[in-house]
């Protein structure tokens, strides 16, 4: 494809990750990037993304998803309850490879405004702090 894809992750942390890196690392339009822990460098990658693909399938409200929602990115998520709750069912969702490919090729970016609104309404430090204070 002519679509440039960048994947950031802990590829050397598992046999599966190493196989993915080996299998897809030679494509000209795919860049497999080792884990980035420097926040400024990570922000640089994230702020340039047209589409953010969130592949996590468990764990609750994921910080990387919330951060991308704040960056006005088009959000495509693996279809699970955690991601739907975080995005209030307004992201684009995939459950299999065919759906993901379709969402990438479709280039529909209609959920950017929704993602930003949800992030501003639910996921700021002042709102989270107040929720914890109310809880205690």
N, CA, C and O atoms as a Tinker XYZ file with bonds, in Angstrom:
   544  protein
     1  N      0.834000   -1.184000    0.000000    73     2
     2  CA     0.000000    0.000000    0.000000    64     1     3
     3  C      0.879000    1.248000    0.000000    63     2     4     5
     4  O      2.056000    1.197000    0.356000    81     3
     5  N      0.296000    2.341000   -0.396000    73     3     6
     6  CA     1.015000    3.608000   -0.360000    64     5     7
     7  C      0.820000    4.328000    0.970000    63     6     8     9
     8  O      1.376000    5.408000    1.167000    81     7
     9  N      0.055000    3.764000    1.871000    73     7    10
    10  CA    -0.181000    4.362000    3.174000    64     9    11
    11  C      0.997000    4.034000    4.086000    63    10    12    13
    12  O      1.345000    2.868000    4.270000    81    11
    13  N      1.611000    5.081000    4.659000    73    11    14
    14  CA     2.723000    4.874000    5.584000    64    13    15
    15  C      2.177000    4.505000    6.957000    63    14    16    17
    16  O      1.278000    5.163000    7.480000    81    15
    17  N      2.728000    3.456000    7.523000    73    15    18
    18  CA     2.330000    2.978000    8.836000    64    17    19
    19  C      3.545000    2.939000    9.744000    63    18    20    21
    20  O      4.623000    2.502000    9.341000    81    19
    21  N      3.362000    3.400000   10.968000    73    19    22
    22  CA     4.416000    3.322000   11.974000    64    21    23
    23  C      3.844000    2.570000   13.163000    63    22    24    25
    24  O      2.769000    2.899000   13.664000    81    23
    25  N      4.571000    1.564000   13.603000    73    23    26
    26  CA     4.156000    0.779000   14.759000    64    25    27
    27  C      5.235000    0.885000   15.822000    63    26    28    29
    28  O      6.400000    0.581000   15.565000    81    27
    29  N      4.848000    1.315000   17.012000    73    27    30
    30  CA     5.777000    1.459000   18.120000    64    29    31
    31  C      5.425000    0.399000   19.151000    63    30    32    33
    32  O      4.264000    0.260000   19.536000    81    31
    33  N      6.425000   -0.347000   19.595000    73    31    34
    34  CA     6.145000   -1.374000   20.593000    64    33    35
    35  C      7.390000   -2.063000   21.107000    63    34    36    37
    36  O      8.509000   -1.794000   20.669000    81    35
    37  N      7.162000   -2.947000   22.036000    73    35    38
    38  CA     8.219000   -3.764000   22.645000    64    37    39
    39  C      8.390000   -5.030000   21.823000    63    38    40    41
    40  O      8.057000   -6.120000   22.289000    81    39
    41  N      8.898000   -4.903000   20.627000    73    39    42
    42  CA     8.977000   -6.023000   19.691000    64    41    43
    43  C      9.895000   -7.130000   20.165000    63    42    44    45
    44  O      9.648000   -8.297000   19.861000    81    43
    45  N     10.937000   -6.805000   20.894000    73    43    46
    46  CA    11.920000   -7.805000   21.327000    64    45    47
    47  C     11.554000   -8.443000   22.660000    63    46    48    49
    48  O     12.344000   -9.199000   23.226000    81    47
    49  N     10.375000   -8.145000   23.156000    73    47    50
    50  CA     9.947000   -8.647000   24.459000    64    49    51
    51  C      9.270000  -10.012000   24.385000    63    50    52    53
    52  O      9.043000  -10.649000   25.414000    81    51
    53  N      8.947000  -10.465000   23.172000    73    51    54
    54  CA     8.287000  -11.766000   23.028000    64    53    55
    55  C      8.631000  -12.359000   21.668000    63    54    56    57
    56  O      9.034000  -11.643000   20.752000    81    55
    57  N      8.470000  -13.655000   21.549000    73    55    58
    58  CA     8.688000  -14.310000   20.257000    64    57    59
    59  C      7.695000  -13.792000   19.216000    63    58    60    61
    60  O      8.050000  -13.607000   18.051000    81    59
    61  N      6.462000  -13.561000   19.637000    73    59    62
    62  CA     5.445000  -13.035000   18.734000    64    61    63
    63  C      5.878000  -11.676000   18.185000    63    62    64    65
    64  O      5.807000  -11.445000   16.978000    81    63
    65  N      6.327000  -10.774000   19.068000    73    63    66
    66  CA     6.778000   -9.453000   18.639000    64    65    67
    67  C      7.955000   -9.530000   17.691000    63    66    68    69
    68  O      8.013000   -8.793000   16.706000    81    67
    69  N      8.893000  -10.413000   17.979000    73    67    70
    70  CA    10.059000  -10.575000   17.107000    64    69    71
    71  C      9.646000  -11.090000   15.731000    63    70    72    73
    72  O     10.193000  -10.667000   14.713000    81    71
    73  N      8.674000  -12.009000   15.706000    73    71    74
    74  CA     8.188000  -12.526000   14.420000    64    73    75
    75  C      7.501000  -11.429000   13.605000    63    74    76    77
    76  O      7.689000  -11.340000   12.392000    81    75
    77  N      6.711000  -10.602000   14.272000    73    75    78
    78  CA     6.052000   -9.498000   13.575000    64    77    79
    79  C      7.080000   -8.527000   12.989000    63    78    80    81
    80  O      6.970000   -8.107000   11.838000    81    79
    81  N      8.063000   -8.185000   13.789000    73    79    82
    82  CA     9.102000   -7.261000   13.334000    64    81    83
    83  C      9.841000   -7.835000   12.131000    63    82    84    85
    84  O     10.115000   -7.126000   11.163000    81    83
    85  N     10.158000   -9.111000   12.202000    73    83    86
    86  CA    10.860000   -9.768000   11.100000    64    85    87
    87  C      9.976000   -9.857000    9.851000    63    86    88    89
    88  O     10.445000   -9.641000    8.733000    81    87
    89  N      8.698000  -10.177000   10.051000    73    87    90
    90  CA     7.794000  -10.381000    8.925000    64    89    91
    91  C      7.446000   -9.078000    8.192000    63    90    92    93
    92  O      7.357000   -9.062000    6.964000    81    91
    93  N      7.251000   -7.999000    8.937000    73    91    94
    94  CA     6.762000   -6.770000    8.333000    64    93    95
    95  C      7.798000   -5.652000    8.256000    63    94    96    97
    96  O      7.534000   -4.612000    7.653000    81    95
    97  N      8.948000   -5.845000    8.843000    73    95    98
    98  CA     9.956000   -4.791000    8.884000    64    97    99
    99  C     10.584000   -4.440000    7.553000    63    98   100   101
   100  O     11.217000   -3.390000    7.445000    81    99
   101  N     10.439000   -5.266000    6.543000    73    99   102
   102  CA    11.069000   -4.995000    5.246000    64   101   103
   103  C     10.176000   -4.209000    4.277000    63   102   104   105
   104  O     10.643000   -3.792000    3.217000    81   103
   105  N      8.905000   -4.002000    4.621000    73   103   106
   106  CA     8.018000   -3.239000    3.752000    64   105   107
   107  C      8.425000   -1.765000    3.762000    63   106   108   109
   108  O      8.742000   -1.209000    4.814000    81   107
   109  N      8.413000   -1.148000    2.600000    73   107   110
   110  CA     8.833000    0.250000    2.490000    64   109   111
   111  C      7.880000    1.211000    3.206000    63   110   112   113
   112  O      8.305000    2.267000    3.675000    81   111
   113  N      6.615000    0.860000    3.292000    73   111   114
   114  CA     5.645000    1.756000    3.910000    64   113   115
   115  C      5.375000    1.440000    5.383000    63   114   116   117
   116  O      4.549000    2.094000    6.020000    81   115
   117  N      6.073000    0.435000    5.921000    73   115   118
   118  CA     5.868000    0.071000    7.325000    64   117   119
   119  C      7.165000    0.303000    8.089000    63   118   120   121
   120  O      8.226000   -0.204000    7.726000    81   119
   121  N      7.045000    1.084000    9.155000    73   119   122
   122  CA     8.201000    1.317000   10.020000    64   121   123
   123  C      7.909000    0.681000   11.379000    63   122   124   125
   124  O      6.959000    1.055000   12.067000    81   123
   125  N      8.738000   -0.277000   11.744000    73   123   126
   126  CA     8.611000   -0.945000   13.040000    64   125   127
   127  C      9.589000   -0.255000   13.994000    63   126   128   129
   128  O     10.804000   -0.352000   13.825000    81   127
   129  N      9.059000    0.426000   14.974000    73   127   130
   130  CA     9.867000    1.248000   15.881000    64   129   131
   131  C      9.874000    0.596000   17.255000    63   130   132   133
   132  O      8.824000    0.239000   17.791000    81   131
   133  N     11.059000    0.444000   17.816000    73   131   134
   134  CA    11.163000   -0.108000   19.167000    64   133   135
   135  C     10.505000    0.839000   20.165000    63   134   136   137
   136  O     10.285000    2.013000   19.867000    81   135
   137  N     10.195000    0.324000   21.341000    73   135   138
   138  CA     9.496000    1.089000   22.372000    64   137   139
   139  C     10.153000    2.450000   22.584000    63   138   140   141
   140  O     11.379000    2.558000   22.611000    81   139
   141  N      9.329000    3.487000   22.735000    73   139   142
   142  CA     9.802000    4.848000   22.968000    64   141   143
   143  C      9.340000    5.260000   24.361000    63   142   144   145
   144  O      8.141000    5.281000   24.639000    81   143
   145  N     10.280000    5.585000   25.230000    73   143   146
   146  CA     9.950000    5.974000   26.599000    64   145   147
   147  C     10.153000    7.464000   26.851000    63   146   148   149
   148  O      9.686000    7.994000   27.859000    81   147
   149  N     10.845000    8.137000   25.942000    73   147   150
   150  CA    11.034000    9.571000   26.058000    64   149   151
   151  C      9.725000   10.256000   25.660000    63   150   152   153
   152  O      9.282000   10.134000   24.518000    81   151
   153  N      9.112000   10.971000   26.595000    73   151   154
   154  CA     7.786000   11.550000   26.357000    64   153   155
   155  C      7.771000   12.566000   25.221000    63   154   156   157
   156  O      6.798000   12.638000   24.471000    81   155
   157  N      8.850000   13.361000   25.082000    73   155   158
   158  CA     8.901000   14.346000   23.997000    64   157   159
   159  C      8.973000   13.649000   22.641000    63   158   160   161
   160  O      8.313000   14.065000   21.689000    81   159
   161  N      9.768000   12.601000   22.557000    73   159   162
   162  CA     9.886000   11.856000   21.308000    64   161   163
   163  C      8.566000   11.145000   20.974000    63   162   164   165
   164  O      8.133000   11.131000   19.822000    81   163
   165  N      7.945000   10.564000   21.984000    73   163   166
   166  CA     6.659000    9.895000   21.782000    64   165   167
   167  C      5.589000   10.900000   21.352000    63   166   168   169
   168  O      4.792000   10.614000   20.459000    81   167
   169  N      5.572000   12.069000   21.982000    73   167   170
   170  CA     4.623000   13.114000   21.608000    64   169   171
   171  C      4.832000   13.519000   20.151000    63   170   172   173
   172  O      3.863000   13.757000   19.429000    81   171
   173  N      6.085000   13.598000   19.715000    73   171   174
   174  CA     6.392000   13.948000   18.335000    64   173   175
   175  C      5.768000   12.943000   17.358000    63   174   176   177
   176  O      5.165000   13.338000   16.360000    81   175
   177  N      5.913000   11.652000   17.649000    73   175   178
   178  CA     5.285000   10.626000   16.808000    64   177   179
   179  C      3.766000   10.783000   16.821000    63   178   180   181
   180  O      3.122000   10.828000   15.773000    81   179
   181  N      3.212000   10.863000   18.023000    73   179   182
   182  CA     1.758000   10.886000   18.164000    64   181   183
   183  C      1.124000   12.113000   17.528000    63   182   184   185
   184  O      0.069000   12.009000   16.903000    81   183
   185  N      1.747000   13.263000   17.677000    73   183   186
   186  CA     1.139000   14.504000   17.180000    64   185   187
   187  C      1.100000   14.563000   15.656000    63   186   188   189
   188  O      0.343000   15.354000   15.093000    81   187
   189  N      1.895000   13.747000   14.983000    73   187   190
   190  CA     1.911000   13.733000   13.523000    64   189   191
   191  C      0.991000   12.665000   12.929000    63   190   192   193
   192  O      0.829000   12.595000   11.710000    81   191
   193  N      0.398000   11.847000   13.771000    73   191   194
   194  CA    -0.425000   10.733000   13.276000    64   193   195
   195  C     -1.761000   11.223000   12.738000    63   194   196   197
   196  O     -2.461000   11.990000   13.400000    81   195
   197  N     -2.110000   10.782000   11.544000    73   195   198
   198  CA    -3.430000   11.068000   10.994000    64   197   199
   199  C     -4.472000   10.149000   11.616000    63   198   200   201
   200  O     -5.604000   10.551000   11.882000    81   199
   201  N     -4.065000    8.919000   11.839000    73   199   202
   202  CA    -4.947000    7.900000   12.409000    64   201   203
   203  C     -4.171000    7.183000   13.505000    63   202   204   205
   204  O     -2.989000    6.878000   13.353000    81   203
   205  N     -4.852000    6.923000   14.602000    73   203   206
   206  CA    -4.253000    6.150000   15.685000    64   205   207
   207  C     -4.997000    4.824000   15.768000    63   206   208   209
   208  O     -6.217000    4.790000   15.931000    81   207
   209  N     -4.248000    3.736000   15.655000    73   207   210
   210  CA    -4.839000    2.405000   15.766000    64   209   211
   211  C     -4.510000    1.874000   17.145000    63   210   212   213
   212  O     -3.346000    1.666000   17.485000    81   211
   213  N     -5.541000    1.659000   17.928000    73   211   214
   214  CA    -5.371000    1.181000   19.303000    64   213   215
   215  C     -5.714000   -0.306000   19.349000    63   214   216   217
   216  O     -6.882000   -0.684000   19.260000    81   215
   217  N     -4.705000   -1.130000   19.488000    73   215   218
   218  CA    -4.900000   -2.570000   19.416000    64   217   219
   219  C     -5.063000   -3.263000   20.752000    63   218   220   221
   220  O     -5.222000   -4.483000   20.790000    81   219
   221  N     -5.027000   -2.518000   21.855000    73   219   222
   222  CA    -5.154000   -3.143000   23.175000    64   221   223
   223  C     -6.553000   -3.740000   23.334000    63   222   224   225
   224  O     -7.544000   -3.163000   22.888000    81   223
   225  N     -6.611000   -4.894000   23.972000    73   223   226
   226  CA    -7.898000   -5.573000   24.091000    64   225   227
   227  C     -8.342000   -5.793000   25.534000    63   226   228   229
   228  O     -9.389000   -6.396000   25.769000    81   227
   229  N     -7.567000   -5.315000   26.499000    73   227   230
   230  CA    -7.932000   -5.513000   27.903000    64   229   231
   231  C     -7.279000   -4.431000   28.745000    63   230   232   233
   232  O     -6.338000   -3.767000   28.310000    81   231
   233  N     -7.793000   -4.265000   29.953000    73   231   234
   234  CA    -7.088000   -3.437000   30.900000    64   233   235
   235  C     -7.755000   -2.167000   31.359000    63   234   236   237
   236  O     -7.207000   -1.504000   32.240000    81   235
   237  N     -8.878000   -1.786000   30.838000    73   235   238
   238  CA    -9.531000   -0.571000   31.307000    64   237   239
   239  C     -9.184000    0.633000   30.447000    63   238   240   241
   240  O     -8.841000    0.495000   29.273000    81   239
   241  N     -9.277000    1.814000   31.045000    73   239   242
   242  CA    -8.998000    3.053000   30.328000    64   241   243
   243  C     -7.501000    3.144000   30.076000    63   242   244   245
   244  O     -6.716000    3.253000   31.018000    81   243
   245  N     -7.105000    3.100000   28.823000    73   243   246
   246  CA    -5.696000    3.061000   28.474000    64   245   247
   247  C     -5.158000    4.477000   28.259000    63   246   248   249
   248  O     -5.723000    5.240000   27.475000    81   247
   249  N     -4.067000    4.835000   28.953000    73   247   250
   250  CA    -3.521000    6.191000   28.834000    64   249   251
   251  C     -3.129000    6.581000   27.406000    63   250   252   253
   252  O     -3.330000    7.729000   27.012000    81   251
   253  N     -2.578000    5.651000   26.626000    73   251   254
   254  CA    -2.181000    6.027000   25.267000    64   253   255
   255  C     -3.400000    6.365000   24.409000    63   254   256   257
   256  O     -3.328000    7.251000   23.558000    81   255
   257  N     -4.504000    5.677000   24.621000    73   255   258
   258  CA    -5.733000    5.985000   23.894000    64   257   259
   259  C     -6.241000    7.377000   24.276000    63   258   260   261
   260  O     -6.607000    8.166000   23.405000    81   259
   261  N     -6.263000    7.670000   25.559000    73   259   262
   262  CA    -6.732000    8.971000   26.041000    64   261   263
   263  C     -5.836000   10.092000   25.511000    63   262   264   265
   264  O     -6.330000   11.142000   25.099000    81   263
   265  N     -4.537000    9.874000   25.521000    73   263   266
   266  CA    -3.618000   10.891000   25.002000    64   265   267
   267  C     -3.900000   11.187000   23.536000    63   266   268   269
   268  O     -3.902000   12.346000   23.123000    81   267
   269  N     -4.137000   10.144000   22.752000    73   267   270
   270  CA    -4.426000   10.359000   21.328000    64   269   271
   271  C     -5.777000   11.049000   21.123000    63   270   272   273
   272  O     -5.942000   11.806000   20.167000    81   271
   273  N     -6.722000   10.799000   21.989000    73   271   274
   274  CA    -8.005000   11.487000   21.899000    64   273   275
   275  C     -7.801000   12.990000   22.096000    63   274   276   277
   276  O     -8.456000   13.793000   21.432000    81   275
   277  N     -6.903000   13.374000   22.997000    73   275   278
   278  CA    -6.606000   14.793000   23.232000    64   277   279
   279  C     -5.894000   15.431000   22.043000    63   278   280   281
   280  O     -5.971000   16.646000   21.860000    81   279
   281  N     -5.206000   14.631000   21.238000    73   279   282
   282  CA    -4.435000   15.171000   20.114000    64   281   283
   283  C     -5.243000   15.299000   18.825000    63   282   284   285
   284  O     -4.673000   15.484000   17.749000    81   283
   285  N     -6.549000   15.205000   18.929000    73   283   286
   286  CA    -7.450000   15.379000   17.775000    64   285   287
   287  C     -7.163000   14.376000   16.672000    63   286   288   289
   288  O     -7.293000   14.686000   15.487000    81   287
   289  N     -6.777000   13.187000   17.063000    73   287   290
   290  CA    -6.490000   12.143000   16.092000    64   289   291
   291  C     -7.757000   11.357000   15.774000    63   290   292   293
   292  O     -8.664000   11.246000   16.599000    81   291
   293  N     -7.799000   10.822000   14.570000    73   291   294
   294  CA    -8.869000    9.881000   14.219000    64   293   295
   295  C     -8.533000    8.575000   14.938000    63   294   296   297
   296  O     -7.405000    8.091000   14.846000    81   295
   297  N     -9.490000    8.010000   15.642000    73   295   298
   298  CA    -9.249000    6.849000   16.489000    64   297   299
   299  C     -9.911000    5.604000   15.905000    63   298   300   301
   300  O    -11.104000    5.593000   15.604000    81   299
   301  N     -9.097000    4.556000   15.753000    73   299   302
   302  CA    -9.547000    3.231000   15.342000    64   301   303
   303  C     -9.120000    2.280000   16.453000    63   302   304   305
   304  O     -7.931000    2.173000   16.755000    81   303
   305  N    -10.079000    1.590000   17.061000    73   303   306
   306  CA    -9.800000    0.732000   18.224000    64   305   307
   307  C    -10.202000   -0.717000   17.984000    63   306   308   309
   308  O    -11.137000   -1.023000   17.244000    81   307
   309  N     -9.453000   -1.593000   18.646000    73   307   310
   310  CA    -9.904000   -2.971000   18.726000    64   309   311
   311  C    -11.240000   -2.962000   19.457000    63   310   312   313
   312  O    -11.403000   -2.246000   20.445000    81   311
   313  N    -12.183000   -3.743000   18.982000    73   311   314
   314  CA   -13.541000   -3.730000   19.512000    64   313   315
   315  C    -13.632000   -4.544000   20.798000    63   314   316   317
   316  O    -13.761000   -5.768000   20.773000    81   315
   317  N    -13.561000   -3.837000   21.917000    73   315   318
   318  CA   -13.759000   -4.471000   23.228000    64   317   319
   319  C    -14.436000   -3.463000   24.148000    63   318   320   321
   320  O    -14.471000   -2.267000   23.857000    81   319
   321  N    -14.962000   -3.944000   25.235000    73   319   322
   322  CA   -15.753000   -3.114000   26.146000    64   321   323
   323  C    -14.953000   -1.941000   26.693000    63   322   324   325
   324  O    -15.500000   -0.848000   26.842000    81   323
   325  N    -13.660000   -2.137000   26.998000    73   323   326
   326  CA   -12.835000   -1.072000   27.573000    64   325   327
   327  C    -12.690000    0.087000   26.587000    63   326   328   329
   328  O    -12.846000    1.251000   26.956000    81   327
   329  N    -12.393000   -0.245000   25.337000    73   327   330
   330  CA   -12.205000    0.797000   24.334000    64   329   331
   331  C    -13.511000    1.497000   23.996000    63   330   332   333
   332  O    -13.526000    2.705000   23.760000    81   331
   333  N    -14.604000    0.748000   23.971000    73   331   334
   334  CA   -15.903000    1.366000   23.696000    64   333   335
   335  C    -16.310000    2.303000   24.827000    63   334   336   337
   336  O    -16.848000    3.381000   24.577000    81   335
   337  N    -16.057000    1.899000   26.059000    73   335   338
   338  CA   -16.385000    2.750000   27.205000    64   337   339
   339  C    -15.558000    4.034000   27.174000    63   338   340   341
   340  O    -16.094000    5.126000   27.365000    81   339
   341  N    -14.265000    3.903000   26.937000    73   339   342
   342  CA   -13.375000    5.064000   26.921000    64   341   343
   343  C    -13.785000    6.059000   25.838000    63   342   344   345
   344  O    -13.738000    7.268000   26.062000    81   343
   345  N    -14.179000    5.571000   24.687000    73   343   346
   346  CA   -14.520000    6.430000   23.544000    64   345   347
   347  C    -16.024000    6.667000   23.394000    63   346   348   349
   348  O    -16.469000    7.262000   22.413000    81   347
   349  N    -16.793000    6.201000   24.362000    73   347   350
   350  CA   -18.255000    6.363000   24.366000    64   349   351
   351  C    -18.889000    5.870000   23.061000    63   350   352   353
   352  O    -19.823000    6.484000   22.544000    81   351
   353  N    -18.376000    4.764000   22.540000    73   351   354
   354  CA   -18.894000    4.135000   21.321000    64   353   355
   355  C    -18.821000    5.038000   20.083000    63   354   356   357
   356  O    -19.579000    4.841000   19.133000    81   355
   357  N    -17.924000    6.015000   20.086000    73   355   358
   358  CA   -17.850000    6.954000   18.966000    64   357   359
   359  C    -16.577000    6.815000   18.136000    63   358   360   361
   360  O    -16.394000    7.563000   17.175000    81   359
   361  N    -15.704000    5.892000   18.476000    73   359   362
   362  CA   -14.520000    5.634000   17.655000    64   361   363
   363  C    -14.926000    4.686000   16.529000    63   362   364   365
   364  O    -16.093000    4.308000   16.419000    81   363
   365  N    -13.978000    4.312000   15.710000    73   363   366
   366  CA   -14.193000    3.244000   14.731000    64   365   367
   367  C    -13.591000    1.973000   15.335000    63   366   368   369
   368  O    -12.534000    2.030000   15.964000    81   367
   369  N    -14.248000    0.839000   15.152000    73   367   370
   370  CA   -13.838000   -0.391000   15.818000    64   369   371
   371  C    -13.610000   -1.515000   14.820000    63   370   372   373
   372  O    -14.273000   -1.605000   13.786000    81   371
   373  N    -12.657000   -2.361000   15.159000    73   371   374
   374  CA   -12.376000   -3.535000   14.337000    64   373   375
   375  C    -12.240000   -4.756000   15.226000    63   374   376   377
   376  O    -11.782000   -4.668000   16.365000    81   375
   377  N    -12.645000   -5.895000   14.689000    73   375   378
   378  CA   -12.513000   -7.177000   15.390000    64   377   379
   379  C    -11.636000   -8.154000   14.628000    63   378   380   381
   380  O    -11.226000   -9.181000   15.168000    81   379
   381  N    -11.351000   -7.836000   13.382000    73   379   382
   382  CA   -10.538000   -8.743000   12.574000    64   381   383
   383  C     -9.724000   -7.950000   11.555000    63   382   384   385
   384  O     -9.886000   -6.738000   11.413000    81   383
   385  N     -8.861000   -8.651000   10.863000    73   383   386
   386  CA    -7.954000   -8.032000    9.909000    64   385   387
   387  C     -8.700000   -7.316000    8.788000    63   386   388   389
   388  O     -8.330000   -6.200000    8.422000    81   387
   389  N     -9.731000   -7.927000    8.244000    73   387   390
   390  CA   -10.475000   -7.325000    7.134000    64   389   391
   391  C    -11.109000   -5.996000    7.557000    63   390   392   393
   392  O    -11.070000   -5.023000    6.804000    81   391
   393  N    -11.681000   -5.954000    8.738000    73   391   394
   394  CA   -12.281000   -4.708000    9.225000    64   393   395
   395  C    -11.220000   -3.633000    9.423000    63   394   396   397
   396  O    -11.445000   -2.471000    9.086000    81   395
   397  N    -10.076000   -4.008000    9.961000    73   395   398
   398  CA    -9.006000   -3.037000   10.175000    64   397   399
   399  C     -8.516000   -2.472000    8.843000    63   398   400   401
   400  O     -8.346000   -1.260000    8.711000    81   399
   401  N     -8.293000   -3.322000    7.876000    73   399   402
   402  CA    -7.845000   -2.872000    6.559000    64   401   403
   403  C     -8.865000   -1.909000    5.962000    63   402   404   405
   404  O     -8.496000   -0.863000    5.427000    81   403
   405  N    -10.138000   -2.256000    6.052000    73   403   406
   406  CA   -11.192000   -1.395000    5.527000    64   405   407
   407  C    -11.172000   -0.024000    6.207000    63   406   408   409
   408  O    -11.314000    0.997000    5.535000    81   407
   409  N    -11.000000    0.010000    7.513000    73   407   410
   410  CA   -10.987000    1.283000    8.234000    64   409   411
   411  C     -9.769000    2.126000    7.860000    63   410   412   413
   412  O     -9.865000    3.350000    7.772000    81   411
   413  N     -8.637000    1.484000    7.643000    73   411   414
   414  CA    -7.431000    2.226000    7.256000    64   413   415
   415  C     -7.595000    2.797000    5.850000    63   414   416   417
   416  O     -7.261000    3.956000    5.607000    81   415
   417  N     -8.098000    2.002000    4.940000    73   415   418
   418  CA    -8.244000    2.447000    3.554000    64   417   419
   419  C     -9.373000    3.460000    3.371000    63   418   420   421
   420  O     -9.314000    4.306000    2.478000    81   419
   421  N    -10.394000    3.375000    4.213000    73   419   422
   422  CA   -11.555000    4.256000    4.130000    64   421   423
   423  C    -11.187000    5.712000    4.407000    63   422   424   425
   424  O    -11.747000    6.623000    3.798000    81   423
   425  N    -10.261000    5.924000    5.312000    73   423   426
   426  CA    -9.777000    7.261000    5.686000    64   425   427
   427  C    -10.885000    8.184000    6.182000    63   426   428   429
   428  O    -10.775000    9.403000    6.052000    81   427
   429  N    -11.937000    7.627000    6.740000    73   427   430
   430  CA   -13.004000    8.426000    7.333000    64   429   431
   431  C    -12.487000    8.978000    8.662000    63   430   432   433
   432  O    -12.157000    8.217000    9.572000    81   431
   433  N    -12.420000   10.276000    8.764000    73   431   434
   434  CA   -11.892000   10.893000    9.985000    64   433   435
   435  C    -12.986000   11.636000   10.741000    63   434   436   437
   436  O    -12.723000   12.647000   11.393000    81   435
   437  N    -14.183000   11.144000   10.653000    73   435   438
   438  CA   -15.325000   11.851000   11.217000    64   437   439
   439  C    -15.385000   11.838000   12.738000    63   438   440   441
   440  O    -16.170000   12.590000   13.314000    81   439
   441  N    -14.588000   11.013000   13.410000    73   439   442
   442  CA   -14.706000   10.950000   14.870000    64   441   443
   443  C    -13.707000   11.833000   15.601000    63   442   444   445
   444  O    -13.672000   11.810000   16.832000    81   443
   445  N    -12.900000   12.605000   14.899000    73   443   446
   446  CA   -11.894000   13.436000   15.554000    64   445   447
   447  C    -12.504000   14.415000   16.549000    63   446   448   449
   448  O    -12.023000   14.523000   17.678000    81   447
   449  N    -13.536000   15.119000   16.159000    73   447   450
   450  CA   -14.172000   16.102000   17.050000    64   449   451
   451  C    -14.786000   15.403000   18.263000    63   450   452   453
   452  O    -14.679000   15.904000   19.382000    81   451
   453  N    -15.426000   14.253000   18.052000    73   451   454
   454  CA   -16.008000   13.502000   19.167000    64   453   455
   455  C    -14.933000   13.071000   20.160000    63   454   456   457
   456  O    -15.123000   13.187000   21.370000    81   455
   457  N    -13.810000   12.576000   19.652000    73   455   458
   458  CA   -12.739000   12.099000   20.533000    64   457   459
   459  C    -12.182000   13.237000   21.379000    63   458   460   461
   460  O    -11.925000   13.066000   22.571000    81   459
   461  N    -11.999000   14.391000   20.762000    73   459   462
   462  CA   -11.481000   15.550000   21.491000    64   461   463
   463  C    -12.476000   16.018000   22.540000    63   462   464   465
   464  O    -12.087000   16.352000   23.659000    81   463
   465  N    -13.740000   16.044000   22.194000    73   463   466
   466  CA   -14.771000   16.477000   23.152000    64   465   467
   467  C    -14.839000   15.532000   24.337000    63   466   468   469
   468  O    -14.918000   15.985000   25.479000    81   467
   469  N    -14.811000   14.237000   24.093000    73   467   470
   470  CA   -14.864000   13.246000   25.178000    64   469   471
   471  C    -13.639000   13.393000   26.076000    63   470   472   473
   472  O    -13.760000   13.387000   27.301000    81   471
   473  N    -12.465000   13.527000   25.471000    73   471   474
   474  CA   -11.234000   13.655000   26.257000    64   473   475
   475  C    -11.271000   14.909000   27.125000    63   474   476   477
   476  O    -10.865000   14.871000   28.287000    81   475
   477  N    -11.749000   16.006000   26.577000    73   475   478
   478  CA   -11.812000   17.261000   27.335000    64   477   479
   479  C    -12.845000   17.198000   28.459000    63   478   480   481
   480  O    -12.666000   17.818000   29.507000    81   479
   481  N    -13.898000   16.466000   28.244000    73   479   482
   482  CA   -14.976000   16.355000   29.229000    64   481   483
   483  C    -14.677000   15.334000   30.323000    63   482   484   485
   484  O    -15.104000   15.509000   31.464000    81   483
   485  N    -13.942000   14.257000   29.982000    73   483   486
   486  CA   -13.752000   13.159000   30.938000    64   485   487
   487  C    -12.319000   12.941000   31.408000    63   486   488   489
   488  O    -12.106000   12.433000   32.509000    81   487
   489  N    -11.337000   13.315000   30.597000    73   487   490
   490  CA    -9.970000   12.881000   30.864000    64   489   491
   491  C     -8.986000   14.038000   30.949000    63   490   492   493
   492  O     -8.055000   14.134000   30.149000    81   491
   493  N     -9.202000   14.921000   31.930000    73   491   494
   494  CA    -8.203000   15.939000   32.261000    64   493   495
   495  C     -7.805000   15.719000   33.716000    63   494   496   497
   496  O     -8.545000   15.110000   34.490000    81   495
   497  N     -6.632000   16.220000   34.076000    73   495   498
   498  CA    -6.165000   16.003000   35.449000    64   497   499
   499  C     -7.122000   16.615000   36.466000    63   498   500   501
   500  O     -7.353000   16.020000   37.518000    81   499
   501  N     -7.681000   17.779000   36.181000    73   499   502
   502  CA    -8.586000   18.405000   37.153000    64   501   503
   503  C     -9.861000   17.579000   37.336000    63   502   504   505
   504  O    -10.363000   17.460000   38.454000    81   503
   505  N    -10.380000   17.018000   36.267000    73   503   506
   506  CA   -11.581000   16.184000   36.367000    64   505   507
   507  C    -11.266000   14.890000   37.107000    63   506   508   509
   508  O    -12.034000   14.471000   37.973000    81   507
   509  N    -10.168000   14.264000   36.782000    73   507   510
   510  CA    -9.785000   13.008000   37.445000    64   509   511
   511  C     -9.523000   13.253000   38.929000    63   510   512   513
   512  O     -9.963000   12.475000   39.776000    81   511
   513  N     -8.793000   14.352000   39.250000    73   511   514
   514  CA    -8.532000   14.685000   40.656000    64   513   515
   515  C     -9.847000   14.877000   41.411000    63   514   516   517
   516  O    -10.014000   14.356000   42.514000    81   515
   517  N    -10.782000   15.628000   40.816000    73   515   518
   518  CA   -12.069000   15.858000   41.475000    64   517   519
   519  C    -12.817000   14.547000   41.688000    63   518   520   521
   520  O    -13.408000   14.341000   42.748000    81   519
   521  N    -12.801000   13.667000   40.707000    73   519   522
   522  CA   -13.475000   12.372000   40.862000    64   521   523
   523  C    -12.887000   11.573000   42.013000    63   522   524   525
   524  O    -13.623000   10.955000   42.783000    81   523
   525  N    -11.546000   11.583000   42.136000    73   523   526
   526  CA   -10.926000   10.888000   43.270000    64   525   527
   527  C    -11.275000   11.550000   44.590000    63   526   528   529
   528  O    -11.556000   10.856000   45.567000    81   527
   529  N    -11.263000   12.869000   44.643000    73   527   530
   530  CA   -11.609000   13.574000   45.875000    64   529   531
   531  C    -13.049000   13.264000   46.273000    63   530   532   533
   532  O    -13.334000   13.038000   47.448000    81   531
   533  N    -13.949000   13.252000   45.304000    73   531   534
   534  CA   -15.344000   12.919000   45.584000    64   533   535
   535  C    -15.480000   11.499000   46.109000    63   534   536   537
   536  O    -16.277000   11.234000   47.009000    81   535
   537  N    -14.698000   10.592000   45.543000    73   535   538
   538  CA   -14.738000    9.202000   45.964000    64   537   539
   539  C    -14.284000    9.050000   47.406000    63   538   540   541
   540  O    -14.892000    8.314000   48.184000    81   539
   541  N    -13.213000    9.751000   47.758000    73   539   542
   542  CA   -12.683000    9.659000   49.134000    64   541   543
   543  C    -13.547000   10.420000   50.096000    63   542   544
   544  O    -13.258000   10.455000   51.292000    81   543
